[in-house]
Amino acid sequence: VENFQYYFYNYLVILIILSILTILTSPLSILGGVFILVGYVYLFIMNPEPIHFGGMELDNKGKMFVVVLLSLVVLWITGAGATFTGLLFTMGVLSSIHAALRKAHSEVDFETAYEPANLNI
């Protein structure tokens, strides 16, 4: 945990670089994300009041259910779900390997030689 806090910005830079590479290799994922964002903005920001649809009234809870359901369908169709999961898995593996191989910042280093103070008596 301490390594994660200490190296957080390094991990963030790696995540951004991997995200850019992922976006370049699968641009359909961007389209899916934009579609989900547009749906969210339309249902919650442009229409904050309940929506009447086919004799039913969708309050915020119902609208959130619709957004989540449509988001899952869009993520499945565009393959963005697998892309996002792969990105998170890759970051988890890289940070776990780094944390296992790197000493924590505050951990005492017992491998360096210790020389006591020189007292001229």
N, C-alpha and C positions, 0 to 999 in steps of 0.2 A: 504494500500500500504506500509505503514511504517513497519507494522508487517511482511509482506512478505519479505521485504528487510532485516529486522533484523534476522528473523528466516529462511532465505533462505537455509542455509546449513543443518538445521534440516529437512526441507522439502525434500531436496535432498537425505538425508540418508533414509528417509521413502520411497521415490520414488525408490531408488535402492533396498531396501529390498522387496518392493512390486513387482518390476520387476523380481527379482530373484525367488520369489514365483510363479509368473505368468509363468515364463519360465519352472520351475519345473513341474507345473501342466499342461502345454500345450506345449510340445516340438515341435509340428508341426508348431507353430508360429516361432520358430527359423529357421526351414527349409524354410519357406516362406520368412523371412527376408534375409537369405543367398542367396536365389534365386534372389531376387530383387537386392541385392548388386552385385552379379555376373553379372547380366544384365547391371547394370549401369556401372560397371568397364569395361565390354567388349565394350559397345557402346561409352563411352565418354573418357576413359583413354587409352585403347588399340587401339581404332580406332577414333582418334580425327577428322579425315577428314570425309567429307560426304560419306555416304554408298550408293552404287548403288544396288537396290533390285528390281527385276522384271521390269526393264525398268524405274524405278523411282529413284530419287535421294533424300535421306533423309539428310537434313542439321541438325544442332544441335537442331533447333526448332522441326523438324519432329521426331528426335530421342527422344527428351524429351516427346513428345506426346505418342510415342510407349512405353516408359518406364512407364509413368503414367498409361496408359491403361492396360498394363500387370501387373503393381503393384496392381491396383485395383482388377483385376481378381485373382491374387495370394492371396491377402489379404482376398478376399471373400471365395475362395476355402479352405484355411487353417484355416479360422476363426480368423486370427491374427488381422483383422480390429476390430472385436468386443472386442477382448482381449485388444488391445491398447486403444480403446475408453473407455472401462470399467476402465482401469488403470488411464487414465486422469480424468475421472469422479470421481473416488474414491479420487484421490489426490486433486481435486478441492473442494470436499465436506469436506475432513479433514482439509485442510488449511482454508476454509471459517469458519468452526466451531471454529477452533483455533483462527482465527482473531476476531471472534465475542465475544469469551469468555475471551480473553487475552487483557490486556491493552497494548497500544503501548509503546515502550521503553521510549519515550520522554514525555509521558503524565504524568501530575502531579497527584500524588496519594493523594486525599482529604480524604481518609478514615483513614489514620494514624494520630495519635494525634500530634498536633503541640504545642510545648512548646517554648514560647518566651525566649529570652536570659535573664539570671538572672543578673540584674544590682544591685549591692550592693551600695546603696546610703545612 
